[in-house]
Amino acid sequence: MFGRRQRSFGVAAIVAGCALAAGCGDDDAGSAERFCGEIDVNKAVLTNPALVYADDIEPLLDLYREIADLAPLAIEDEWRQLLTTYETASTVVPGDIESEQTALAAAYQSESAAVAVADWLRANCSVDIGPLTTIVPRDDPPANGQPDPSTPEPTTDESTP
């Protein structure tokens, strides 16, 4: 047992699945070029963290903190919101409903930040962090601008006057 410092891997995984994305960065804070480069280099760790033991969580948080210091103003708040969500998840005590609910609420609240970061990365860094899983389904328009063929066309009842 890890005692009081024990972390919940399940909640951390939920949070990671709900919200993972970044913005781009240069030599100083707020550099898009350097930020983008760090995201690209660390994409695998950021999108699929190997959280097996409680000791695996802090290095991931440190990486998020380092990248936060590089975040351009356009996406900094959203990146820091994701960092706060992961920090909250790292405090979960397994079996403690209150701490689990706090982490889930943080994950839910950070969904729009995760979407914004993912969109920003795609548009400004040409970095695609893969599919973004959210708790609340998103109504994204198809990438090609065409209607989704799986969505039924609205029908009209011509028999009514």
N, C-alpha and C positions, 0 to 999 in steps of 0.2 A: 504494500500500500504506500501511497505517496503522502498520506496524511492530509493536512489542511491545504497543502500546496498542490494537491491532486487536480489535474485539469480534465475536463470532459472532452474526449476525442470526438464523440458523436456530435456534440453541439458545435465544436470547431469545424467539423466536416460540413455540417449544415450551413454554418456561416460561410465557409469557403465556397460551397456550392451556390449559395444565394447571392453572394456578392464578391466577385473577384474581377478586378480590372484596374487600370492605371491610366496615367496621362504621360506625356513625353518630356525631356530635360537637357545642358551645357556645363561649363566648369562651376558656375555658382548656382545658388538656389534659384529655381524658376527657369532653368534652361531646358527648353523642349528637346533639344538634340540629345543632351545627356540623359534626361529623363526617359526618352524613348529608347535609347540604347540600353539603359539599365533594365527596363521592362522586357525588352527583346532578349537580352542575355539571361534574365532570370525567369522567363516565361514559364518554363516547366515547373519550377519551384512555386511560383505564384499561383498557377492554375491547378496544380496537382501536388500539394504539399505532402511530404512523407511524415505524417503525424502518427507515430507508433507509440512513443513514450512521452510522458509529461515534459521531459527535457527537450523534446523536439519543438515545442511551441515557442519558446523565447527566441531562438535564432530566426524563426519566421517573422516574429514581431519586430525583431531588430532590422530585418531586411525591409519590411514595410516602413519602419521609421526612417531608415537611410534614404529610401526612395521618396518619402514624403518631403524630406529636406531638399530634394531636387525638383519637386513638382512645380510646373508653371502656374501662375495665378489662375489661369482659366480653369484648372482642374484641381488645384490644391485643396480646396475645401472638401470636395468629394473624396479625394484620396485619404484625407485625414479622417473623414467620417468612416471609411472602410477600416482604417487603422483602429479607431476607437471601438468599432464593432468587434474586431478580432481581439483587442485587449479585454473587452467585456467577456467574450467567450472564454478567454483564458482563465477567468476567475471562477468558472462554474465548478461547483462541487457536485460530483455525480450523486444522484439521488436527492439532492436539495432542489425541490420544485421551484422555490423562489429564484434561486440563481439561474436555473435552467430557463425559466420564463423571462428573466431579465435579458439573457443572451438571445433568446428567440425574438423578443421585442426589438432588440437592437438590430438584429439581422433584417427583420421586416422593415424597420425604419431606414435602413441603409440601401434598400433595393434600388431606389431611384439614383442614388450616388453610384452604385455599381453599374447601372445601365449607362449613366452619363460618362463614366470612365471608359467603359468598353467602347462606346460610340466615339469618344474623343481619341482614343488610341487608334481606332480604325481610320478615322478621318485625318489625323495629324501625324501619326507615326507609321502608318501602314502596318500596324501590328494587330493581328486578330487573335484574341485570347480564347477563341472558341465559343461554343454555345454558353449562354448565360442562363443559369437556372434561377428562377425566382419563385417565391412563395405564391405571389399573386400573378396569375397569367398575364402576359403582355400582349397587346394587340399591335404588333409591329406590322407595318406594311411590307409586302414582299420586296426583296432587294431589287427586283427588276421593274418595280412599279406597276406590274400587272396584278389583277385580282388573283387571289389564291384559288386554284381550280377545285380544291376540296371544299370550298365554301359554297353552299347552295345559293343560287340566284333567288332574289325575292320574287314571290309569285303574287299575282293579282287575281282576285276572284272576279271573272268577267260576268258571272251569273247574277251579281247583285247590281241593282240599278244605280 
